[in-house]
Amino acid sequence: DFATPRAILTGHDYEITCATICAELGLVISGSKEGPCLIHSMNGDLLRTLEGPETLEGPEHCLRPKLIQASREGQCVIYYENGLFRVFSVNGRLQASMETDDKIK
């Protein structure tokens, strides 16, 4: 027997750097090297785009997402390189942003 994928998720132009699955809400959230984080349904439908912070050099030099975690309540925390945290709702609304000098792994 061969395993077949349940869905193929599309939308990123560059390689994926982080991803998480929130089975309770039926969501897959992924971040790519040079672009926004995307929220897909488990069926493969693209639901939302979570725009990342851009540097002063422009969107081609945006900060890369390194870690993503979603909660059962519909909150998505994204840790970007250089110590930036952002919290989004699953509806795509930015709820909080914080910078830290600590190195998170």
N, C-alpha and C positions, 0 to 999 in steps of 0.2 A: 504494500500500500504506500502511496505517495501522499504526503501532506500538501494541501493546497491552501493558499492564503485566503483568509476570510474577506479581506478588502485590500486594495492597493491605494495608498494615500499619496496624493500628488499636490504640488503647489510650491515646493521649495526649488530655488534655482541653484543652490549650492548644497554641499554635504551637510547632513544633520549632525549637530554637535551635542544635543541633549533631547531627551523625550521622557514623557511619563504617561501612564494610563490611569484614568480614573474610572474604574469599572462601575462604581456606584452611579455615576452620571452618564456612563456610556461614551466617554470622551478620550481622545488621544491628543496630547499637546506636544508639539515638537518645535525645536529651534534650530536654525541653520547658521552656517558660518558667516554669511554676508546678508542676512535678511531678517524679516520679522519672524515671530513665533506664530504657529498656526494651530487652530483648534479644529479637529476633525471628529465626526461621529465614528463609532465603531464600524459603521457600514461604509465608511470612506468618503462621506460628504464633507466638504470644506464648510465650516460654520462661521468662523471668525478669524480675523488677523489681529494679532497683538503687536502694534508697532513698537519697535525698540528705540532706545535713545540714539541720536545721531551726534557725532562729534562735530567740531567746528569745520573740519575738512570736507564734510558732506556725507551723503548716505553710503557712499562706497567705503567709508571708513567707520561704519557703525560699530558699536560695541557688540561683541559676540556673547550670546547667552551660553552659560556654562552649566547651570543646573536649573531644573524645573520641577516643581512639586505642586500638585493640585489637592484640594481638600474635598471632603464630602459635601461641604456647604457651598461649593461653587467658587472658591477663591483659588487663584493661581499665583504662586510666588515664583518669580524668575530672578536668578542671580546672574548678572552680567560680569564680564571681566572688569577689572579695575574697581571692584568692590561696590557695585551698584545693585541694589535690590529694588524690584518693582512688584507691586501687588495689583492684579487685575481681577475683575469679576469674569465669569465665563461668558458674559455678554460683551466683553471686550472693553469695558470701562476701566481706566486707570484709577485705582483707589488710593495708592500710597507709593511713595518713592523715598529711598534712603540710601545714603552712601556711607561706607565704612572703610577704614584703613586696614582692617583685618583680612588675612588671606583665608578664604573659605574653601574647604575641600569636601 
